[in-house]
């Protein structure tokens, strides 16, 4: 037997007769005529080759064993329909669904806590966290592999809608025994004698460092050592391989514990903004809108506390 040949009307007719023990009362409950209910039952009986309803000695109607199996099927259908409709209603209200949240790698120091907060506030929305450097995230945005993005300076391509969600300070750090530590207003010439440990090409932090050093040095060359993660850069600075311009969010614990120290140079800290953005040509789903509102209003709660 092909289940596609069975209709919901037929199953409901059997269920109603089983509940009311009368075709007439079943018809009233279903808003049909008694012949229509009788016809639906007979069609189903012919299709499955079994009697589903039989007359009792008191002139009432009752279900056969096969009919009771069909009645139990109606209960399963009703339960699944209620669950599905509840899910659809939740999705329409932005309380359920899935969202792909892209975050630049510097944001990994607060993004997991942010996602945990999202799951507590919106438990039926599945949030997938995607972390990469600036170029990676922009490429994902261009290919629609992410829905929402938390990053620094918004890209020009693709065109986006962006809102600032909090300050993002950048500082220069050195080992605590470095000779420049403790000095105020370190001259640019002294700073540019240092080896700068830098992120890889495509990193927003590297772009910021290059622009800053080119500006204060007016074209003076400086040595760099490239590493592909903030954690590696911090360990390299602690080991004395050089200094680094880095997000203050990433070095909060090391500064507090004394493993790293700040250098006081002109224009520092460089305070940029964190932005939440999505493609300008993208219409947000209800779930995406709910996540957007949460991040806009609560993201700063998850930034590392800075002195």
N, C-alpha and C positions, 0 to 999 in steps of 0.2 A: 504493500500500500504506500502510495505517495502522500506524505503529510500535506503537500500543497493542495490536495483535493479536499481538505477539511477546512471549513470556515469557522470564524469566531461566532457567527450567528448560530450555527448548529450546536456548538459546544455550550453556548449560553442557554439555548432552548432546553437541552438535556439538564443542565444545572438547575434551571428554574423549576422544571417539573419535579426534580428530586427534592427541592426545598419546599415547594407548595403542595406536592402530591396531587396536583390537578392541572390539566392543560389549560383550563379556563383561567385559573388564578395566575398561572405562569404567564399567560398571554397578557393579562392586565399588568403584571409587574414589568414586562418587557415592552409594553406599549404596542403590542401586536394583536392580531386576531387569532383565535384558537386554531383555525385552519392553517394559518401561517406557521404557528409553532409546531403543529402536527407535521406539516410538510418538511420543516427543517430537520426534525427528528428522523422521519422516514428516510430522507436523503442520506443522512449520516449512517443509519442502520444498513441501508443498501450498499453504501460505500465500503463499510468495514465488514459487512456480512455477519452481523450479530444483532440480536435484539437488545435494545438499551432501556426500554420502558415497557412495563407490563401492568395490566389492570389487577387491582387487589380484589379480594372477596367482598370488601365493603364499597366497591365501585369507585375507589380512589385509584391513583397511579403511583407506582414506585419504580425505582431503578433496579435493573438487573446488576449482576456483578460487573459486567462490562460497562454498564451505564455509570456505576459508581467510580470506575476508573476515569471515565470522561469528566465526571463532576470534579474529581480531584485535580484534573488538568486545568479546569477553570480556576480553581483556587491558586494554582501556580501562576497562571496567566495574570490574574488580578494582582498578585503580589509583585510580579515583575513589572507590570504596567505602572503600578504605584511608584516603585523604585525608579523606573526610567523617567517618569514625569517629574518626580522630585529632583532628579539629576538635571533634567532640562531646565526646570525652574531655577535651580541654583546657578546653572551656567548663564541663564538670561540675566540674573541679578549680580553676576560677577563673583559668585562665591565658589565656583567650581570651574575646572578647566586645566589647561597647561600653559606655561609661559617659559620661554628660554631667555634667561638673563645673562647677557654678556658683560664681563667686567675686565678691565685692563689689569695686568698682573700686579701692579702696586695695590690695587683694591682688594687683593686676597687677604689682607690683614684685617679687614672688617666684613668682607662679603659673606663668609660663612655664617657669622653671627646675624647678619641681616637676613639671610635666607632662613635661618632658624626662627627669627622673629616673624617672618612671613608665614612660615608653616604653623606657628602658634596662632597667629591672627586669622589666617585663611587656610585652615587645615585641608580643605578639599581642592585646593589649587596646587597642582604639581609644578614646582619651580625647578628647572634644570639650570645649574650654574655653569657657565662656560667662561674660562679664564684664558687670556692670551695677551701678548703685547699689543701695542696700539695698532700696528699694521694688521695683525691677525684679527682683531676685533672689527676693524673697519672693513676688512674683506668679508668677514662673516655677515656684517650688516649689509654690505652690497649684495651678497648672495642670499639674503633673507634667511640665514642660518640662525640668527638671533632675533628676538622680538623687541627687547628693551636692552639698553646699554648704559652702564655707569662708567664714565671715563673723564679725562681732563678735557682739554680744548676740543670742541666738536669738529668733525671733519667737514670739508666743503663738499666732497663727493663721497657717498650720496648725500643729497640734501636731507636735512634732518630737522625735527622739532626738538629743541633742547631747553631745559630749565636748570638753573643752578641749584644744587642741593646742599652745599656746604663748602667751607674753605679747605684748601689743600696746600699746606705750607711745605716748602722745600728748604733744606739746610745743607751745609757742608760739614761733614764729620771727619774726625781724625782720631788716631789712638790717643788715649789720655796723656801719654808722656810726650806728645809731639811738641816741638819748640814753639809752634804758633798758638797752641792752646793757652788761653788766659789773656792773650793780647786783644785789645779792642781796636776796631777799625784797621784791620790788617790791610796794608797797601796791595793793590792789584798786582804789582810787580812781584811781591813776595809770594802771593798765592799762586801765580802762574809758573813759579819754579817747581811746584809740586807735580807729582804724577797723579793724574785723575783716573780713578777706576770707574769705568763707564759701562752702561748697559749696551746691549747689541743694537745695530742699526734697526730702525723701526720702532724703538722704544720712545715713548713720550718723554721720559726722564732724560734720555740722552739728547733729544732735541732741545729741551729746556737748558741743559748744561752747556751745550754748544753755543746756544744763543747768548747765555749769560757771560761765558768766558770770552767770547768774541767781542762782546760789548765792552766789558771792563778792560780788556787787554788791547782793544783797538787793533786787532789783527796779530797780536803777539802769539807765537806758536807755543804749544805746551804738550807735554807727554801724556799719553793715555794708555790704559790697560783695559781691554774689553772683557767683560764677564756677562753671562746671560741670565743672571737672577740676582735679586736684591739680597738674598741670603748669602750667596757667594761673595757679593761685593762687601757686605758687612764683615764677613770673616776675613776677607783680604785686608780691609782697613785695620781691623783689630790686630792682624799679624804684622802690620807696618809696611805693607806694599804701596801705600799711597793714601790719598784722601778721596772723598766722593761727595758729589752733590746728589742728594737722595731725598725721597719723600720723608718728612718728619714722622708720618704715621708708621713707617717701617722700622724706625730706630728708637721708638719710645722706650722699650724695655732696656736696650743696650745703654742708652744715655742715663736712664734712671739707676742702673746697676754700676755705672762707671766704666763699662767696657769701651764705650765710645764717648767722645767729647765734641762739642760744637765749636766751630771756628766763626769768629765774628768779623765778617768782611762786609764791605759796602753793599747795600741793597738786600741784605739777608735778614730774615728769611724771605724767600720769594714766595709770595702767597698767590696761588692760583685757585681755581674753583673746580670742584667736582660737579659734573653735569649728569643728569638723566636724560636720555634721548631715545628717539625712535625715528624711523624713516618718515619723511614728510608725506610720502604718498601712501602711508599705511594707516588704515582705519583700525583702531584698537578694538579688540574683542572685549566683552565685559570682564573676563578674567584678567586680561592685560591692563585694562583700566583700573581694576582694583589694586593690582600690584603697583602700577604707576602711582596711584594716590598714596599707597602705603610708603613707598620709597620717598616720594616728595615730602611727606609729612614726618617720617620717622627715621630716615637714613642717618641723619646727624647723630641720633642716639647711639649709633653703633660705631662711630668713628673713635679711634683710640684717644683717650683723654690726654691732652698735652699740657705741660706746665707753661 
